[in-house]
Amino acid sequence: MIPVGLLHPPNYAPQVVRNGESTSEDLGVTELCAAMSCNDEFVATVVKSVVSASLTDPAVIRYRQGVLQECLEKPELVRALYDIATEATTARRWTVGRGRAPRSKLGLGLQPLEELVGHLRRLRQYCERNAGQSRSEGFIRFRATLSEQLDDDYLTKLDSLLPVLFFENGVLLSAALGTGNKADRVMLHEPPKTSKNAKLSLFSRRSGGSFEATSDYELPNDPLAAVIEPALDSVAEVVSRAADKVQAFFRQLRTELGFYIGCLNLHERLGRMGAPICLPQPVVGSPALQCRDLRDPSLCLSSNAVVGNDIDDLGSTFVVVTGANSGGKSTFLRSVGLAQLMMQAGMFVVAQSFASDVRAGVFTHFVRGEDETMKHGRLDEELTRMRSITDQLRPGGMLLCNEPFASTNDREAAMIAAPIFSALVDSGTKVVLVTHLFDFVRQRYADERATDLFLHAERASDGGRTYRLTVGAPESTSYGDDIFARVFGYRPGE
């Protein structure tokens, strides 16, 4: 099968990791994929599969980014190739039942193969017309492969050969007599070029070692069936396998292009909303989180008034976010998680710039509702879920936590959180934590660990929220009275 090689170099198995079971739900990946699909179920399935399998090789990430960049520059080309691949995958393949005569099987196999060869020609011609514009390694390789394996001579031979295989002028066979005067060593030859007279008798003309015979394959007791059918059956199998391989190539091409079609759809929607878009930089060797105007893409799809955040950090593996309620902390957490997933899928990121180290999977621990079965209390459920996550985390993984252990008092929560997060950070896991557990973060801040970065949500002097995060000491209050005042019109105690 012709290698496609648009998602990764041909004959190369990329290193990927699976993310946490709840990551998609917590970060809103399903909603993001729905926006990418534009109601195309096939594209939705493809993008969800690609985004959920994070690349860990920066070279492959950059390879995919190069293809994506070319797709963004020439969206009409990508959509045209996708349409050709889609048409080819929907070419009807006829079901051949048991006992079907080989001649019928051959005819039913040739019809879709002729159509598929036509799609191959269209694909190659379209790529050649735009060959000079290719800049990405993926598209250059793909076009070179098509030109090499599907040149004019090859396609012309196919066009001339396929009609011959219908054997409209008869079948030319050679055979020897075997045991019991049965046909042996049957060999199929190139069909005769002159039309056969259907009214010839069984042995109508004989010349030397050859003769012509009339066969009626629709009769159940055709005397020549034992000679003709095995030969045609072999040809039918070859034709069927050829059609399978060509259609498998188009299915793979459609799948790989489907991912980029999803990226184009999302890029166009975000562009209409005025969101900043960039190709992120995967960092190797040391922890990093550097971004400018980083935004939550799901939020950007519904509003053009989203506030982004700027972070400039190298070396931190424990990022703690505290501060005012409704100050944008959870939104920031989702924006970091989605940017990480999108970067490791080879996609663009919703920011003016973004750089992060490649992680071995993204896991999330967000607040859940009460257990409806009443088998577990809130704290019991959180600890069980945390145990499951730590069992799955690999060295170099990433964990995003949103208000963990808030179901118990601050002192007990600190006693639970301290050993868990210390062990995770020490093992190489990168943790981004949104929390109100002041006792825990105060002690952690006092330790002045080189691995830690502390951010807090800004609050204006009048209680308004700027939805920006700044570097600074953790705050001891979440300013819940601001929300109370906004809802009820006065502050508690007034």
N, C-alpha and C positions, 0 to 999 in steps of 0.2 A: 504494500500500500504506500502511496506517496506520502511522505511525512509533511505535516502542516507546519509545526514549529512556530506558531505565533504567540503561544503562552510561555513557552520555554524552548531552548535549543533542541533540535531534533536528536533523537537517540540519547536523551539525557533525562534521567528521572530526578525531578527537583525534590529537595528536602522540604517537607511540609510538616506542620504540627496541627493537631486539632485543638480547638479552643474549648473553654468550659461549657457545660451543658446549658447553663443559664445565661451565658454571655450574650447570645443573640436577643433574648427577651429583654434583658436589663439595659442593653445599649440601643435598642430599637433597630436592630439590623433588618428585621422583617419589613419594617416600614421603609427603610432605605432601599431594600431590594425591590419593593413594590414601586417605588419612584423610578428606579432604574429600568424596570420591565415595561412601563407604559402599557400595561394590560396584555403583554405578550407572555403567556404562561411558560413557554420554552425559555425565553430570556430570564424570567424570574427564577426558574430552576437552576439555570447555569450560574447566574451571578451569586445566588445563595451558596452554591457548592464551592465556587472559587473563593469567595470571601471567607468562608468558614474554614478553609484549609490554608493557613498562613504560611507563606514562604519564609524560610530561614536563611537562604543564601542571598546576600546582597547583590551578587552578580546577576542572578536570575531576576531579582526585583528590578534592577536597572534595565535588564533586557526587555522586560515587559513594559516598563515605563517608556522605553524608546518606541515600541510598537504603538503604545497608547498615544504618544505625542504625534506620531504620524497620522493616526486615526483622527485626532482632534483637528489636525490641519486639513485633512481631506475626508470629511465625513461622508460625502456623496460616494466616494470610491468604496468605502467600507460597507455602506448600505447596499450598494450594487452587488458586491461580492456576496454579501449575506443573502440577498434575494436569489442569486443563482444557486447557492448552496441549498437554500430552502426548497426551491423548485426541484432540485435533484433528489433531495431526500424524500420528497413526496411522490416521486415517480412510482407508478403502480407496479408492484410485483405480483404476478399471478400465482395463486396457490395450485400446485400440481398434486393431485390425489394419487393414492397408491393404485398401481395397475394402469396408469396412464401410459399410452404408447410413447416410446422415445421420440418419435417424430413430433408429436404434439408437445411434449415437454420441451423440446428444442425450440419450437416456434414460440412458445410462451416465454421462454428465457431470452430469446433474441430481441423481442419487442422492447422491453425496458432497457436492455443493454444499448440498443441503438439510440434511445432517447438520452441515456446517460453519457454516451460518447459525445453527443451534441452539446451537452452541458459542459463537458471537459473542454471542448473547443471554444465555447463562449468564454469560459473562465480564463483560459490561456490568452485568448485574444484581448480580453479586457485588461488583464494584467500587463501585457506587453505594450498596450497603448499608453499606460501610465508608468512604465518601468523606469524612465529617466527621473521620476520624481521621488523615488524611494531613497530614504536616508537611514531608516532603522535596520538593524541587523536582521530582525525577524522577517520583515517584508523583502529585503534583498535576497535572503536565502530562499524564501518561499517562491519568489518569481524565478530565481535561477533554477530551482528544482523543476518547476513547471516547464520552463523552456528546454531543459535538458531531457526530461522524461516524456514530454508531450510535444515533440517538435512536429513540423509539418509532415515530414515523411511518415512518421509513426501514425499520426491521425489519418492521413490519406490512406495508408494501408488498412487501417481499421474500417474506414468508410467503404473500401472496396471489398473487404473480406466478409463483413457481416452479412450483406445481402446474399452472398454465395452460400452461406451456411443454411439458408432456407432450402437449398437443394431443389430448386424449381425445375432444373433440367435433368433431374435424376441423381442417382448415387453411384459413384464409381468405387468398386471394392475389388480387392484381390484376396485370394484365400487358397489354402491347400487342403487336400483331402486327408482327414485324420482317421482314427480308428472307427470302424463301422461306416466308412465313407461320409463321415460328418465333417463339416467345415472346420478348418483349423487355421491358426495364424491369420485371422481376418484383419485386413488393413484397409483403412479408409483413405482414398486418394482425392486429389482436387477434382471437383465435379466436372463433367463434360460441358463444353461451351455451347453445344447444339441442343435444341429441344428434343425431348424424348417423345416418341409416338406412343400414346397411352394405349393404342389398340394392338400393339405388337403381342404376339403369342408368347408363351413362357420362354421358349427358346427360338425367337424369331430370326436372329442372325448370329451366325457363328463364324469366326475368323481366327484360325490358329488356336491360341490358348484363351480366347475371350469370347463372350457372347452377351447379348442383351436379354433381359428378362423383365416382364411386367409384374409389378408387385402392387397389390391392393391392401394397404396396411389397415384398412377399416374392417377387413374380413377377419374373423377369429382364427381361421386356420390357414393363414397366408403361408405358403410353403417357404417363402424367402425370409420370413420374420426371424428365423434363427440366425441368419447371416447379417441382416441389416440392423436389427434392433440393438445388439450389443455395441456395434460401431457408433450408431447415433446416440445411444445412451451415454457413451463416454464423452461425446462432443457436448451433449446437453449438460453434463456435469461440469465440464470446463467452462461453458458459457455461464452457467448459474454461479459458479465461484467467481468468475470475472465480474459479473454484475454485483455480487456481494461486496467485493473489494472496492469497486468504484463507489458504490453507495456508502460503504463504511468511511471512505475518504471524505465524501461530502458531508456525512454526519459529523465527523471530527472537525471539519472546516466550519460547519455551521455552529458547532458548540464553541469553538475558540473565538469565532467572530461574534457570537452571541454575547460573550463577556464584554467585548469592546462596544457593541451596540448599546448594552446597558450603561456603560461609562459615558457614551455620547448622549444618551437620553438624560442622565443625571447632570452632566455638564451643561447641557442646554437649559435645563430647568433652573439650576443654580445661577447660571448667567443671567437669566431673566429676573431673578430676585436680587441681583447685584452683589452676590456673595463672592469673596476673594477665593481664588483657586490657584494651587501651585502643585508641582511635582515634589514630593518630600525627598529628603536625603536620608537614606539608611546609614546609620553610624555603626562602625565596627570597632571593637576593642575596649570601649569604656561607656558607662551609662551616660545618657544625654537626654535632655528634654529642652529643646530650643524652638520657640515658635513666636510668630508675630501675627496678631489678629486671628488666633485660633477660634473657630466657631463650631457649634453643634450643627452638622449638616441637616439633620432631621428638623431642627428648629428653623433653619434657614429656608427650608422648603415651604414653610407656612407664614414666614414673616420676613420683611426686609429691614427690620429694626433690631437685629440681633447684635449684641455687643461681644467683641472678641477679646481674647486675653493674650498678653505677651509674657513669655517665660524665657529666661536665659539661664539655664542650669547645666553644668557638667559635673558628673561624678556622683550625683545623688541617686539612691535607690529606695529612699523612703520619703515620700512627699505627703505632708500633712496639711489639710485644708480646714480651717476653722472660721468662725465669724458669724455675721448676721444671718438670721433666717431669711429665706427668699432673696439671698444675695448672689445667687448664681453658682453656688458650690456644686450642686448635683449636675447642673448643665455643663460646668467645666469638666467634671469627671467623665460624663458621657462623651464630650468632645475629645478628650485625650484617648479614651478607649476606641472610639470610632476612627480617629486619625491613625492609631496604631494598626488597627485591622485593615484599613484602606491602604496604608503604606505597604504592609506586608502582603497585600493582594496585588501590588503593582499599580495601584490606582493613584489618582490625585487626592489632595487633602484640601479641606475648606479652611484655608489660611493664606496669608501673604507669603509665609515661609514656615517650614516645619522640618525638624531634624530630630530623630530619635534612634536609640539603639534597637537592633532587632532582638525580639524576645521569643522565647520558646513557648508560645501560647498565651492567650489572654483569658483570664478568669475573673469572675465578678461575684461579689457578695453584697447584694442589695437587700433592703428591707422587704420582708414578705408579710402578707396578712396573717391573721390568726389561723391556726390549724382547724379547719372546719370539722374534722373528725374528733377533735378534742382529745387526741391521744398524746399530744405534745404541747407544753407551754411554749411561749415565744422564745425564751432563752434556750430551752432544750432544742427547739427546732434550729435556732441559729448555730448552736455548737455542733449539732449533727451535720448541718450543711457545711460548716467550716472544716470539719473533719474530712468530709468527702472531697472538698476542694484541695486540701493539703495532701491527700493521698494521690491526687491526679497531677498536682503541680510538678514540673520538672525543673532542674536547675536552670536558671536563666529565664524563668517564666515571669508573668506579670499579673498582679492581683489588684483589682479595683474594688474598694470597700466603701459603701455608702451607709453611714450611721450604724455600724455594727454594735451589738451588745447594749443597745439603748433601752432594753427592756428591764435592766436591773439598775441599781444605784451606781453613782459615779465611782465610789471606792471599789466595789466588787468588780465593776466593769474594767477598771484599771488593772486589777489583779489578774483578770482573765486575758486582757488584751496584751499586756506587756510581754509575757513569755512567747505568745503566739507570733506577734509581729517581729520581735527580736530574732526568733528562730528563722522566720521566713527571710528577713533581710540578710541575716548571716549566711544563709544557704544560697544566696545569689538571686532571690526573687525580688523583683521591683514592685513596691507597694505604693499605691496612691490611695490615701485615706481621707475621707470626709467624715468629721466627727465633732461631737459636742462633749467628749470625755475630757474635760479640762485637767483633771488630776493626772491622767495618763500623759497627755501631751505636754503639760507643764514640766513634769519630771524628765520627759524625753528631751525637751528643749534645754533644760538645765544641764543635761549631760554633754551638750555641744558635740554631738557625733558628726563626723565628717560625711556620713552617708545621708544625713537628714536635710530636708528643705521644708521650711514652714511658710505657708501662705495663709492669708486671711481675706475674707470678702470685705470690700470697702463699704463704708456707711457714711453718707454725708452728714453734716452737722444737724440738718433738719430731720434726720431719720430716713431720708431717701436712699435708695439703693442705686449704685452705679453699675452693678453686675460685673465689676472688675476685681481681679485678685492681685494682691501685692505681697511682696516678701516682707515678713515681719513676725514678731512674737505672737504666739497663739493668744486669742482673746478668751476671757473668762465668761463672757456673756454672749448669747445669741440674739439679743435685742428682740425678744418675743413681744415686748410691750409695744414696739413700733407697729406690729401687725394688729395687735389688739386695738390700738388707737385708730388705725386706719379703718377698721371694721366697725367699731362701736363709737368712735368720735371722741373718746377721752382715754386717758391712760389709767391703768390700775392704781387705785389709791387716791385718785383725785376727787 
